[in-house]
């Protein structure tokens, strides 16, 4: 038993051995005392004892307390559940606290509960929800000048922004939190904000400043004895040492980090052991109290009779204790056996899942290897044949068209994989805009009627949609889903027909794709939407395909708030139904969209006037882009690196600059900074394959810092 727990445990034993008070006033006093004990135990890190105290206090408040008492103890319990990592319970309790505090018009209490919900959502990985609640709490505390609570929310928002990779926002709020916490003397929040700032500097690659902020955070945490923050800083310091190319220091820091993490785990175990010892001591005291009461009750009787009764009762207690202990041993043994059995079954299930996942992924890699190598072989073969002059001038266009067709197939495979990666990372965004559904339907008809005729199939589209039928939808993704479903239907149908029927039911579009193809069994239907799979392995050999199409289509439908279902009968065809809800039906396209449509149909023969500086270290890409620009009537100045781009820009003053990012001697970012320093005001566009969202944000920050900060 830990020495620092002794006074608290003694008081806890006293409370548990005292009779339940009959007076409401005494009951409330005892509940208040239990609540205060729980707060102390929470501060000391004795979460399990605190939980018991809160539950005892909650029971008394529910019977004798007023509404404020009931709400407050529920709030304290919810905060404790956050420290115990039971975020689902904590969130549910805090939402109930907010509702009840709103009823009694306790606005400050509502703000505090909102802030704690933000913390729970943050630790459970639901960062968007966490950010919403944290901002609600921060706005209230700022409006009412409650600086102590504002500091905590500023740090919380900074951490959430960091987890969302919004580094500018994380830096802004961490800086505000550090300044305010230093001003009001909130050392814990100050140390935390400094740590967040250090992480942002590390992310930016500014190792020196990252180290300075970590060391300042450590000095404050040391003074406070803030062990959790010191442990986290050890992990960050190991990364900083690694970035500084100090592997020995990095390893030492990492080992210290692991040591303290292990110590925290051991401390949790010690708490559980201390709780168990306390429970045992409590039971012993209760037994002693019962024996004492029995002796007092029998003290009025004859001495010999009293001794006889005492001996009899003592013997009975011993027998009962032995029986109870045997029963308890059997019960615990059975419970342990059940737990072992459940854990074994869980491990077996997990093992099977991992084996299945590995098998599925292996099959996918095999299919993908085939899908990529097949068109790539055609591209390389045709290109080599053209280089060696195997074709005459009359057939060269046809052979290049084969290269183009196979390249488009490769591009579609890569796009599918990228879309899937974005969806799994929860970074996929729809581009909803007003679309005339008739345009999409007409393009599908043009695409698949000829394709079906080549297989001697009929392809029909039937609908009763009004003209025009304009709704807000991501037309590109809707067409992607329908193309996948229709092309699958034609691919798996050797004779008969394929149809697409479109209907409207209760503000929901129903796209029904029916075919007379090979169909599916019940087992195949259960796996048809699984990632990396097709109906069975023979399907990929007979019809090819990566196994991504239907899974990606279903994920896109879910992102668009829709769904895809399937019904099928083996050797009798299949029916896929896409359900897609929609909102308002617009009478016509807006002027802006009409302008975009007109722009898309602008003739390729339109000529422009001006000079463009094109900087790219890849000769083939530079030659291709230059040829396209020259075809538009533009003058092109070419540079093969950033240094040459700066010199040519100063010399020729072009109308527009296209700047690659990754170049030798001086990369695109360095060239951009140099041009800005030299007073270059011409438009500059990044010409790069680095198209991830955080990379785009970084490039925009160099030219639009004011706009990004305001966001």
Number of C-alpha atoms within 10 A of each C-alpha: 13 9 6 9 17 13 10 15 19 14 13 18 18 13 16 15 14 9 8 12 13 8 9 14 12 13 19 20 14 19 25 20 15 24 23 16 20 28 21 15 19 19 11 12 15 21 23 18 22 25 20 15 23 24 18 18 28 25 14 23 25 14 12 18 20 11 13 14 19 20 23 17 22 22 23 21 25 27 23 22 20 21 14 13 13 15 22 14 14 26 23 12 21 26 17 16 23 22 12 18 21 14 10 10 12 13 14 16 19 22 23 23 26 25 28 25 30 29 28 28 25 22 15 15 14 14 21 15 16 24 24 16 22 30 19 17 26 25 14 18 20 13 10 11 11 13 19 15 20 24 28 23 29 27 29 30 29 30 30 27 22 22 14 15 15 16 22 20 22 26 23 16 23 31 20 16 29 24 15 19 26 16 12 12 11 18 19 19 24 27 29 27 31 27 29 26 28 30 27 26 19 19 14 12 13 15 19 14 16 24 20 13 20 24 18 16 25 25 14 19 21 14 9 12 13 15 14 12 18 22 21 15 23 22 17 23 24 23 21 25 20 15 16 13 11 13 14 12 17 22 16 15 22 19 15 16 21 15 13 17 15 12 12 15 11 12 14 16 12 15 19 16 14 20 19 13 14 20 14 11 15 19 15 12 16 15 12 12 13 11 16 11 11 14 15 9 11 15 13 9 10 10 11 9 12 16 15 12 15 16 12 12 14 13 12 12 14 12 12 12 12 12 12 12 12 12 12 12 12 12 12 12 12 12 12 12 12 12 12 12 12 12 12 12 12 12 12 12 12 12 12 12 12 12 12 12 14 12 13 18 15 13 19 22 14 13 21 19 12 17 18 18 13 14 19 17 13 16 20 12 13 20 16 12 13 16 10 9 11 11 15 9 10 8 9 15 12 12 17 14 12 17 20 13 15 18 17 13 16 17 12 12 18 13 12 17 14 13 16 21 13 14 16 11 9 10 10 15 11 13 11 14 14 19 21 20 20 16 14 15 18 11 12 17 16 10 14 19 16 14 17 23 12 10 14 13 19 19 20 14 16 12 13 9 12 9 11 16 17 20 21 17 21 17 20 13 17 18 16 16 21 20 18 14 23 22 16 18 26 25 16 18 23 16 16 16 20 26 19 23 15 18 14 16 9 7 12 15 17 19 19 23 22 23 27 23 24 19 21 21 14 12 10 16 19 12 15 20 23 17 19 25 25 26 19 13 13 10 14 20 11 9 10 16 20 22 23 20 25 21 19 23 25 19 20 23 19 14 15 20 12 18 18 21 13 17 15 21 16 13 13 13 21 23 20 19 20 23 22 20 16 17 10 10 14 15 11 16 18 11 9 9 14 12 12 12 12 11 10 10 9 10 9 9 9 9 12 13 11 11 19 22 24 27 28 28 19 13 11 10 11 17 13 10 14 20 13 11 17 16 15 15 15 17 18 18 17 20 21 18 24 27 19 15 26 21 13 17 21 13 9 12 16 19 16 17 23 19 25 25 24 19 20 13 11 18 19 25 19 15 21 25 13 16 19 13 9 11 9 16 11 14 11 16 15 19 17 13 9 13 11 9 10 13 11 12 16 17 17 15 15 14 15 12 13 10 10 15 11 7 7
